[in-house]
C-alpha cells in the first residue's frame, strides 16, 4: 500500500506556539509592556516617535506582529482605528481580552500570518514594531504591507540592526522556542522594500539612541563633578559614533506607497 506523503513541518510553529510556552510570568510581562520591561524607556521613546510620525487621528492603522496588543491598544486610546495582526492565536485572544477589559472599541485583532495578509488597500499606515525580524520571508511581509496601504500610505519599521541574530537573547529564543530571529538593519530593509514596490523612503535614528545622547542612568554612578563630566564626555563620544553609523545599523525606516 502506498504510504501518504508526510506534510512538511510548519516552519512558523515556533511563532504560533510562543505565547503558550512562555508561562504565566511571560504572559504577565507581555501584557504589562512597556512598563514591565527592562527597556521601558526604549519602548516609550519609540512610542513618542511613532505618535510624532503617524498621520494624526482619525486614521486607519494596522500593526503587524502585534503580540498581546499593548501598542495597538495605545494607538486606539489615541483615537486611531487599529487592526492588530499576529500569527499566534493565544496572543490575539489575550489582546482581545485586554481591549474588552479596558473598554477599548477602536482596536480589533486578527489571527493571521502577516506574510500572507490581505489588507485590501484599506489602511493609512502600517507599523512593524520589533516584529519584521521574526519574519520567515520579509519580502512577502513587506509586499503584504504595501498591498494593505492606500496610495500615499506609509509603513514605519523599527527593528534591531546588524548583529541581532547572533546576540545571546536571540540565540536563546531560537533554541528555546523555535522562533525566527534575524538582523534587520535599515540597508537590508530598503533593499527588500524596493522589491516590494515602495517608491520613497526615509531613515531616521532609533528613538532610544537619541534619548541616550542626553539621558543616561549611568549619571547616577558619578560621585563628583569630575565623574559626571567624564561620563558626559563619554556619552558625547558614543553619540558621535552612533550618528556616523545609524543609517546602516539600528534605525527607524519610513516607506511610502
Secondary structure, DSSP 8 states (H G I E B T S, - for coil): ----------TTHHHHHHHHHSHHHHHHHHHTTTTTSTTHHHHHHHHHHHHHHS--SS-EEEEET-TT-HHHHHHHHHT-EEEEEES-HHHHHHHHHHHHHTT--SEEEEE--TTS---TT-EEEEEEES-GGG-S-HHHHHHHHHHHEEEEEEEEEEE--TTGGGSHHHHHHHHHH--------HHHHHHHHHHHT--EEEEE--HHHHHHHH--GGGGG--SHHHHHHHHHHHHHHHHHHHHHTTTSSEEEEEE-
